[in-house]
Amino acid sequence: MRHSLPIAPQFYVTAPQPCPYLDGRMERKLFTALQGDSADKLNDSLSKQGFRRSQNVLYRPSCADCSACLSARIRVADFKHTKSQRRIIRRNTDLNREATSPWATEEQYMLFREYLDTRHADGGMADMDIFEFAAMVEETPIRSRVVEYSKRGEGKSQTRDLLAVCLTDVLDDGLSMVYSFYAPDRVKDSLGTYVILDHIQIAREAGLPYVYLGYWVPGSSKMGYKANFSAVEIYRNGVWSDLRVSDTYNADTHPLSVDPIAEQVAKIKLPDGMPTTR
């Protein structure tokens, strides 16, 4: 009888490249492939340690001279709406939410292009074509959903107006908002905030304790909005702790204080039964 041993995840580091969030800085990422029968467990475990998923890869910032990117999540049980967030919910009560399997559509891509061209024309995804978009949505080895928000036409019109989309992973302890985009011309409706608020409600109804938001980057106009939500935790120095906007989060790190890559990998906790590499 042939027996096969589980393969330990192999971790790699990307080459330095310009940071998309802070001018004048260079970024690099620590990453590993997400594949095989243990993909769900690995994604669950590493998400709790500040990693994010992109298709079939898990990554975490590992910059040599900067520690600005901090993984953020909302504690659902302790979350409280602000007055402005309650107004945003009321403004969007006419939206219909539909969660489907991760399948890309031309309608989604058209909205995606409109969003990028308006909000992130100089970003890393600016040149993404429809095939690359489909890969982003569909190439997932774990339990993922596409959550669409749309509005039906009035009167006899049954035309659907797709206004927002979120690619969402279902973890064992929460929802991870992998990527969201929305109609950029509906500024007053604050659709980006509404999608997060609705995911908090989805998690609450499902009994999941967290909503993972990705990285909070103090000093970045693109990523700073995550501090506007209550009950936000950030992953820092190996632990989750409350985000206190009054705190000073130093984005500079002396090169000698950064752990070598081998030590960073050694500190990663893998799921039970999965071998480690040293």
N, C-alpha and C positions, 0 to 999 in steps of 0.2 A: 504494500500500500504506500502511495506517495503522500508525503506530508509537506506542506509549504508553511514557512514561518512568516509572520507578519513583517512587512517592510517598514523600517523606521523612516519617518519623514526626514528629508534632506533640506537643509536651509541654505539659502544663497543671499548674496547682497548685490543690488544693482549698482551700476556705475553712477557716480555723482552727475546730477543734471540740475539746471536752474529750478528753484522752488517756485511752484505755481501760486503760492500764497503770500510770501514775503520777498520783497525786492532785495536783490543783492545776496541772497542766500542760495546754498546748494543743498539738494536733498538726495538721500539714498534710502533704499528700502530693504528690509530683511524680509524674505519671502520663502514660501514652500508651496509645493503642488498640493491641490486638494483633489484626491482621487481615491478609488477603491471602496471596499465595504465599510471602512471606518471614517468616511468623509464627513458624515453628520457629526460624529463624536469629536473629530478633530476640529471642525468648525465651531462647535459649541465651546470646546475647551479653550481654543485660542482667541475666540471673540471675547472671552472673559479676561484675557490678558492683553487687550489692546489691539488685536489684529482685526483686519477688515477683509472681506471677500471681494475679489474682482474675477468673475467667471470661475475658472478652476484653479485660482491662486489665492492664498492667504498672505497678506503683507502687513508690515508694521514699520513706521518710520524708524530709521536707524542712522540719523545724521551725525556727522563727526563733530560739528561745532554749533549745533542748535537743538533745542528740546522743546520747541514751541508747540508741535502737534500733540494734542492730548485727547485720547479717546474719551467720548462722552456718552452717557446714557441717562435716562430719566427713570427715577423710582416711581412706578405707577401709583402705588398705594399712597404716597406722600405728595403727589402732584396736585397743585391747586391753580385754577384758572385765574388770570388777572382780568380786570374789567375789559380791557381791550381784546383779550382772547375770547371772552364770552361774546363780544360784539362780532368778532370774526366768524364764530360758529353760527350766529344768527344770520349773518349776511350770506352764508353758504348752505342754508337749510334746503335749498332747491336742488342741490347736487345729489346725484345718485351714485352710490359706491358699488362697484362690482369687482370681486376678487376672482381671478382666473389662473389657470396654469401658466407658467412662463413661456408665452408664445408671442413673438413680435408681430406687429401689424403695420401696414403702410400708414394708417391713421396715427398710430403712436409715433412713427418716425417723422411724420410731417410736423407734429407738435414738438417733438424733440429738436428738430432743426430750427423751428421758429424760436424756441427757448434759447438754444445755443447762440444763434445769430444775434439775438437781442441782449442776452445776459453774459455770455462767455465766448465772444467771438475770437478772443485771443487765447483761449484755454486749450488744454491738451486734447480735448475731444472735438475741436472745431472742424476738423476735416473728416470726421467719422461718416462713412457712407452707410447705406441701408444694410449691407451685409455685415459690416462690423457692429452695427446697432443690434441686428438680430443675434449675433454671437454674444453680445453683452447680456441680452435678456435670456437667451435660451440655453447657453452653455453653463449649466449649473448642475453639480452632482449631488445637491442637497435639496431639502424641501423649500421651495421658493414659490412666491406668488407675484403676479402682476396685479396691483390694485389700481383700478381706473375710476376716475371721478368725471361724471358727465352730466349734461343738462339736456332734457328733451325739448324739442320745439313746441311752441304754444299752439293752441287750437288744433286743427286737423293735422298739422305737421308732426311727423314722428321722427324727424331728422335728429340724430344724436350729435351733440356738440361736446367732443372730448376736451376737457379743460385741464386735467392733471393726471399724472401717472406716477406710481412708485413701484420700483422693483424691491420686493421685501422678502427677506429670509426668515423662516420660522425656526428659532433656536429653542433649546430646552428650557431657557429661562427668559425668553422674551422675543421681541420682533426686532430685526436689524434692517434699517432703512438703507439699502444698498445704494440706490440712486433714485432721485425724484426730479421731475420736471413738470412745468405747467405753463398755461397761456400767459405770456409776459405782458399782454396789454390790459389784463384785469388787475391792475396794481391795487386798487381800493379793496379788492376782495381778499388780499393777502393769502393767496392760494398755497404758497409754500408753508406758511404757518398753519393753515387749516389742515393740510395733509398730516403734519406732525400731530396736531391735536386729535385728529381722527384715529391715528395709529395708537395713541394713548388709550382711546376708548376701545379700540379693537383688542388691545392687550388686556385691558381691565375685564372685558367680557369673557376673554379666554382664560383668565386666571394667570396671566403671565406677568412677572414682576417688573420687567424692564422693557424700555424702548431704546435701542442703540441708535445713536444719531450720526456716528462717524467721528471725525476729528474736529475738536474745537481749537481754533488757532487765535489766541489773543494777539491783537494787532493787525488781524486780517479782516478787511471789510466783507470779504466773501464768506467767512466762517464764524464771525463773531456773534451772529444772531442766536446761536445755540445757548448763549448765556441769558437769553430773555425768558427761558422757561424755568419754572420752579423745580425743586427736587432733582437737580442735575448733579451727577457724580462724574468725576474725571479719574482716569487711570494714570497714576503718577508714582514713580519709584516702586512699582510692583504692587500697589494697592489702590483700591477705589476709595475716594474720599469726596466729600461735598465740595462743589465748586463755590467758591466765595469770590465774587467779582471784585471785592475790595482788596483781595490779596494781590501781591505782586508776583506774577508768574514770569520768571526770568527766562527769556528765550535763548540766552547765551550760555554756553557750557564750555568750560575750559577743556581743551582736547585731552589732557591727561586724566580728566574725571570721567571720560566715557569708557565704559567697559569694552574690552576687545570683543569682536564678534563671537568668538568661541565661548566666552563667558556669558554673553547675552543668550546664546543658544542653550547653554547648560542650565540656565535659570528657567527656561520654558518648561512648564508642567504639561505633560502629554496625558491623554486619557488612559485610564487603567487598562492594562493588557497590551498597550502599544509600546514597543521597544524604544529606547532613547539612543541617541547618537552622542558620542563624546569625542 
